[in-house]
Amino acid sequence: DYQIGLSPGNQGDGALAADIIRTKEVIAGAKVAARALAGGGWELETAIPLSFFGGPDSFAPGREIGLDLKLDVGSGDKRQAEPVWNAGGAVWANPYLWGTATVVSR
């Protein structure tokens, strides 16, 4: 299991692509793209090589994967909000609170 951090860098400058939370090891070959939206906010897209997860067979249809999405919203070093998809609180420390994603095709 991995906790992966995605960052567009400082205001989208691309300074950091993707890293493994806690170790801060940068994921080789990962790409992150971000752009500011005209009405406010950001759009973030990432591509992480399947080899990082053990290759294409790691994502066979029907496989269930623990998943949660969390955003740190703020300015500079100050967090103003922390919306999450499935669980709140210290979800980063409690993977059993994560939701489940099911692979439907490759």
Backbone as a chain_set.jsonl record, in Angstrom:
{"seq": "DYQIGLSPGNQGDGALAADIIRTKEVIAGAKVAARALAGGGWELETAIPLSFFGGPDSFAPGREIGLDLKLDVGSGDKRQAEPVWNAGGAVWANPYLWGTATVVSR", "coords": {"N": [[0.83, -1.186, 0.0], [0.383, 2.287, -0.638], [0.796, 5.712, 0.16], [0.342, 8.4, -1.671], [1.587, 11.511, -2.542], [0.602, 14.287, -4.421], [1.667, 17.077, -6.209], [1.408, 20.262, -7.667], [3.509, 21.861, -7.391], [4.739, 25.075, -6.379], [2.152, 27.114, -6.672], [1.566, 25.88, -9.115], [4.006, 25.621, -10.481], [5.314, 23.297, -11.161], [7.298, 22.13, -9.614], [7.388, 19.757, -8.138], [6.59, 16.42, -8.797], [5.346, 13.718, -8.045], [5.245, 12.007, -4.952], [6.125, 9.574, -2.411], [4.292, 9.533, 0.444], [5.509, 10.281, 3.656], [8.145, 9.092, 3.192], [9.012, 10.727, 1.224], [10.091, 9.992, -1.18], [10.648, 10.497, -4.537], [8.569, 9.557, -7.215], [9.703, 7.822, -9.855], [9.383, 8.743, -13.234], [6.792, 9.635, -12.95], [4.207, 11.987, -13.686], [2.869, 15.215, -13.294], [0.375, 17.523, -13.976], [-0.879, 20.789, -13.871], [-3.338, 23.368, -13.832], [-4.561, 26.663, -13.553], [-7.967, 27.48, -13.14], [-10.304, 29.452, -14.968], [-12.543, 30.429, -13.545], [-11.676, 30.29, -10.98], [-9.891, 28.203, -8.683], [-8.273, 24.978, -9.239], [-7.108, 22.6, -11.682], [-5.987, 19.33, -11.66], [-3.911, 16.815, -12.907], [-2.593, 13.543, -13.137], [-0.07, 11.101, -13.986], [1.067, 7.984, -13.257], [3.546, 5.603, -13.576], [2.668, 2.213, -14.313], [4.536, 0.359, -13.526], [5.451, 1.2, -11.07], [3.538, 0.269, -9.326], [3.824, -2.422, -9.561], [3.454, -3.389, -12.113], [1.377, -4.045, -15.097], [-0.3, -6.242, -14.481], [-1.021, -5.817, -11.891], [-3.295, -4.397, -11.9], [-5.584, -5.878, -12.642], [-8.848, -6.505, -13.98], [-11.524, -6.333, -11.649], [-10.004, -6.278, -9.365], [-9.749, -4.942, -6.114], [-8.981, -1.835, -4.646], [-7.716, 0.042, -2.0], [-8.662, 3.373, -1.452], [-8.463, 6.838, -1.038], [-9.109, 10.275, -1.296], [-7.639, 13.382, -0.763], [-7.443, 16.841, -0.259], [-5.222, 19.478, 0.309], [-5.946, 22.623, 1.007], [-4.966, 25.888, 0.68], [-2.854, 28.717, 1.398], [0.429, 29.489, 0.765], [2.228, 28.244, 3.487], [0.046, 27.711, 5.051], [-2.73, 25.825, 5.897], [-6.045, 25.99, 4.895], [-8.307, 24.558, 4.467], [-9.367, 21.113, 4.3], [-10.62, 19.105, 2.437], [-11.959, 15.794, 2.047], [-12.493, 12.688, 0.311], [-13.622, 10.195, 1.231], [-13.262, 9.72, 4.033], [-12.842, 11.473, 7.126], [-10.83, 13.467, 9.379], [-7.95, 11.95, 10.78], [-7.283, 10.459, 8.415], [-5.061, 9.874, 6.891], [-3.439, 8.448, 8.598], [-4.864, 6.204, 9.106], [-5.517, 3.818, 7.211], [-7.598, 1.941, 7.111], [-9.897, 3.391, 7.064], [-10.245, 4.211, 4.519], [-11.902, 4.432, 1.319], [-13.093, 2.17, -1.269], [-11.904, 1.308, -4.443], [-12.729, -0.25, -7.482], [-11.171, -2.009, -10.031], [-12.161, -1.823, -13.336], [-11.477, -2.121, -16.026], [-8.565, -2.355, -18.145]], "CA": [[0.0, 0.0, 0.0], [1.13, 3.528, -0.736], [0.14, 7.004, 0.266], [1.046, 9.179, -2.681], [1.324, 12.939, -2.558], [0.708, 14.932, -5.731], [1.783, 18.514, -6.049], [1.752, 21.032, -8.855], [4.579, 22.775, -7.005], [4.287, 26.348, -5.83], [1.232, 27.768, -7.604], [1.577, 25.229, -10.42], [5.275, 25.756, -11.19], [5.817, 21.992, -11.546], [8.5, 21.825, -8.857], [7.342, 18.394, -7.622], [5.593, 15.624, -9.507], [4.634, 12.82, -7.142], [6.145, 11.369, -3.998], [5.523, 8.658, -1.451], [4.127, 10.233, 1.714], [6.378, 9.866, 4.761], [9.545, 8.955, 2.788], [9.249, 11.8, 0.252], [10.781, 9.445, -2.343], [9.984, 10.904, -5.777], [8.205, 8.414, -8.052], [10.342, 7.968, -11.162], [8.513, 8.698, -14.394], [5.464, 10.2, -12.689], [3.99, 13.326, -14.227], [1.754, 15.976, -12.755], [0.084, 18.756, -14.699], [-1.882, 21.598, -13.176], [-3.621, 24.669, -14.44], [-5.562, 27.47, -12.863], [-9.224, 27.596, -13.874], [-10.724, 30.844, -15.138], [-13.501, 30.793, -12.507], [-11.071, 30.036, -9.679], [-9.564, 26.812, -8.403], [-7.23, 24.325, -10.017], [-7.326, 21.281, -12.254], [-4.755, 18.57, -11.46], [-3.924, 15.517, -13.57], [-1.338, 12.828, -12.913], [0.185, 9.794, -14.605], [2.076, 7.248, -12.495], [3.799, 4.366, -14.322], [2.18, 0.974, -13.709], [5.665, -0.358, -12.931], [5.544, 1.605, -9.666], [2.596, -0.562, -8.586], [4.088, -3.843, -9.802], [3.183, -3.743, -13.5], [-0.014, -4.053, -15.546], [-1.098, -7.292, -13.842], [-1.476, -5.322, -10.591], [-4.589, -3.743, -12.1], [-6.497, -6.776, -13.355], [-10.256, -6.21, -13.692], [-12.075, -6.945, -10.448], [-9.169, -6.023, -8.19], [-10.181, -3.83, -5.27], [-7.86, -1.043, -4.164], [-8.076, 1.067, -1.022], [-8.49, 4.688, -2.059], [-9.066, 8.03, -0.476], [-8.586, 11.487, -1.909], [-7.633, 14.488, 0.186], [-6.826, 18.055, -0.774], [-4.814, 20.514, 1.248], [-6.272, 23.899, 0.38], [-4.43, 26.969, 1.485], [-1.984, 29.699, 0.794], [1.728, 29.381, 1.409], [2.323, 27.103, 4.394], [-1.136, 27.655, 5.915], [-3.867, 25.052, 5.404], [-7.316, 26.634, 5.202], [-9.34, 23.53, 4.401], [-8.844, 19.788, 3.978], [-11.713, 18.226, 2.036], [-11.599, 14.419, 1.736], [-13.535, 11.987, -0.419], [-14.316, 9.123, 1.93], [-13.177, 9.747, 5.497], [-12.257, 12.7, 7.642], [-9.894, 13.319, 10.492], [-6.594, 11.474, 10.514], [-7.38, 9.383, 7.428], [-3.709, 9.547, 6.438], [-2.85, 7.508, 9.544], [-5.794, 5.088, 9.297], [-5.98, 3.337, 5.908], [-8.844, 1.179, 7.19], [-10.996, 4.323, 6.836], [-10.315, 4.552, 3.107], [-12.933, 3.805, 0.499], [-12.615, 1.112, -2.142], [-12.072, 1.459, -5.884], [-12.656, -1.538, -8.163], [-10.688, -1.891, -11.41], [-13.163, -2.373, -14.248], [-10.802, -2.499, -17.259], [-7.21, -1.804, -18.236]], "C": [[0.871, 1.245, 0.0], [0.22, 4.701, -0.423], [0.963, 7.919, -0.627], [0.611, 10.63, -2.597], [1.525, 13.481, -3.958], [0.763, 16.425, -5.511], [2.083, 19.173, -7.382], [2.916, 21.966, -8.574], [3.98, 24.032, -6.406], [3.461, 27.083, -6.868], [1.356, 27.201, -9.017], [2.887, 25.315, -11.165], [5.913, 24.422, -11.553], [7.042, 21.552, -10.773], [8.532, 20.384, -8.351], [6.269, 17.633, -8.366], [4.791, 14.783, -8.533], [5.645, 12.2, -6.196], [5.371, 10.443, -3.086], [5.486, 9.386, -0.118], [5.003, 9.542, 2.76], [7.83, 9.743, 4.34], [9.974, 10.093, 1.87], [10.064, 11.326, -0.955], [9.998, 9.821, -3.596], [9.746, 9.669, -6.635], [8.751, 8.649, -9.461], [9.33, 7.834, -12.288], [7.119, 9.255, -14.181], [5.391, 11.613, -13.247], [2.776, 13.952, -13.563], [1.598, 17.236, -13.585], [-1.009, 19.495, -13.943], [-2.109, 22.879, -13.953], [-4.693, 25.363, -13.615], [-6.802, 27.564, -13.743], [-9.684, 29.051, -13.892], [-11.661, 31.309, -14.02], [-12.958, 30.627, -11.093], [-10.851, 28.551, -9.471], [-8.508, 26.289, -9.351], [-7.736, 23.027, -10.601], [-5.983, 20.557, -12.177], [-4.907, 17.208, -12.115], [-2.578, 14.854, -13.339], [-1.286, 11.541, -13.714], [1.324, 9.156, -13.822], [2.292, 5.931, -13.221], [3.272, 3.132, -13.576], [3.311, 0.193, -13.049], [5.844, 0.003, -11.461], [4.668, 0.705, -8.79], [2.806, -2.056, -8.803], [3.758, -4.301, -11.209], [1.699, -3.821, -13.816], [-0.885, -5.102, -14.85], [-1.601, -6.872, -12.469], [-2.86, -4.687, -10.678], [-5.532, -4.599, -12.939], [-7.939, -6.408, -13.005], [-10.766, -7.008, -12.497], [-11.246, -6.701, -9.197], [-9.713, -4.816, -7.427], [-8.956, -3.163, -4.66], [-8.381, -0.037, -3.148], [-7.759, 2.435, -1.604], [-9.147, 5.757, -1.204], [-8.399, 9.22, -1.142], [-8.705, 12.619, -0.907], [-6.926, 15.667, -0.464], [-6.413, 18.938, 0.399], [-5.021, 21.838, 0.532], [-5.739, 25.004, 1.267], [-3.574, 27.901, 0.672], [-0.652, 29.651, 1.524], [1.784, 28.124, 2.255], [1.099, 26.932, 5.278], [-2.283, 26.904, 5.251], [-5.147, 25.75, 5.851], [-8.47, 25.641, 5.201], [-8.685, 22.21, 4.007], [-9.991, 18.854, 3.598], [-11.192, 16.833, 1.68], [-12.777, 13.73, 1.076], [-14.31, 11.024, 0.473], [-14.334, 9.275, 3.443], [-12.527, 11.043, 5.942], [-11.24, 12.42, 8.726], [-8.53, 12.851, 10.034], [-6.602, 10.295, 9.537], [-5.998, 8.956, 6.939], [-3.062, 8.501, 7.336], [-3.695, 6.253, 9.722], [-6.322, 4.574, 7.959], [-7.259, 2.509, 5.959], [-10.067, 2.068, 7.001], [-11.193, 4.652, 5.348], [-11.506, 3.88, 2.447], [-12.313, 2.734, -0.362], [-12.911, 1.452, -3.603], [-11.908, 0.072, -6.498], [-12.209, -1.306, -9.605], [-11.714, -2.559, -12.324], [-12.583, -2.735, -15.609], [-9.414, -1.882, -17.246], [-7.124, -0.808, -19.342]], "O": [[1.963, 1.253, 0.569], [-0.976, 4.675, -0.712], [2.137, 8.175, -0.362], [-0.581, 10.936, -2.583], [2.519, 13.163, -4.612], [-0.003, 16.975, -4.72], [2.923, 18.69, -8.142], [3.275, 22.779, -9.425], [2.827, 24.032, -5.974], [4.004, 27.617, -7.835], [1.264, 27.938, -9.998], [2.906, 25.104, -12.378], [6.963, 24.408, -12.196], [7.768, 20.673, -11.237], [9.617, 19.838, -8.153], [5.161, 18.136, -8.551], [3.647, 15.123, -8.231], [6.772, 11.902, -6.592], [4.145, 10.506, -2.992], [6.523, 9.807, 0.394], [5.193, 8.327, 2.712], [8.701, 10.241, 5.054], [11.163, 10.387, 1.753], [10.655, 12.137, -1.668], [8.815, 9.499, -3.707], [10.632, 8.825, -6.765], [8.314, 9.559, -10.165], [8.513, 6.913, -12.29], [6.338, 9.343, -15.129], [6.384, 12.339, -13.274], [1.778, 13.279, -13.307], [2.575, 17.932, -13.863], [-1.95, 18.884, -13.438], [-1.22, 23.399, -14.627], [-5.597, 24.735, -13.063], [-6.691, 27.713, -14.96], [-9.471, 29.787, -12.929], [-11.582, 32.46, -13.591], [-13.69, 30.803, -10.119], [-11.571, 27.731, -10.042], [-7.929, 27.028, -10.148], [-8.676, 22.424, -10.083], [-4.958, 21.104, -12.582], [-5.908, 16.522, -11.909], [-1.543, 15.519, -13.345], [-2.315, 10.967, -14.072], [2.416, 9.718, -13.732], [1.33, 5.203, -13.466], [3.416, 3.025, -12.358], [3.068, -0.56, -12.107], [6.341, -0.813, -10.684], [5.019, 0.416, -7.646], [2.044, -2.869, -8.28], [3.78, -5.502, -11.477], [0.859, -3.683, -12.927], [-2.079, -4.877, -14.649], [-2.513, -7.5, -11.93], [-3.517, -4.465, -9.661], [-6.198, -4.095, -13.842], [-8.225, -6.039, -11.866], [-10.479, -8.197, -12.354], [-11.735, -6.896, -8.084], [-10.087, -3.805, -8.021], [-8.021, -3.83, -4.217], [-9.368, 0.655, -3.4], [-6.693, 2.629, -2.188], [-10.262, 5.58, -0.713], [-7.226, 9.149, -1.509], [-9.747, 12.794, -0.275], [-5.916, 15.491, -1.146], [-7.166, 19.116, 1.356], [-4.335, 22.132, -0.447], [-6.027, 25.05, 2.463], [-3.569, 27.879, -0.559], [-0.602, 29.758, 2.75], [1.423, 27.045, 1.784], [1.107, 26.088, 6.174], [-2.753, 27.29, 4.181], [-5.318, 26.063, 7.029], [-9.489, 25.859, 5.858], [-7.587, 22.192, 3.45], [-10.305, 17.921, 4.338], [-10.122, 16.698, 1.086], [-13.924, 14.137, 1.257], [-15.541, 11.042, 0.468], [-15.35, 8.977, 4.072], [-11.746, 11.637, 5.2], [-10.846, 11.277, 8.954], [-8.018, 13.309, 9.012], [-5.997, 9.257, 9.805], [-5.794, 7.788, 6.609], [-2.213, 7.739, 6.873], [-3.281, 5.329, 10.421], [-7.464, 4.864, 7.603], [-7.944, 2.384, 4.944], [-11.169, 1.557, 6.798], [-12.176, 5.288, 4.968], [-12.045, 2.894, 2.95], [-11.134, 2.417, -0.209], [-14.028, 1.836, -3.949], [-11.041, -0.694, -6.079], [-12.803, -0.497, -10.319], [-12.09, -3.712, -12.113], [-13.148, -3.586, -16.296], [-9.122, -0.999, -16.44], [-6.059, -0.235, -19.574]]}, "num_chains": 1, "name": "protein.A"}
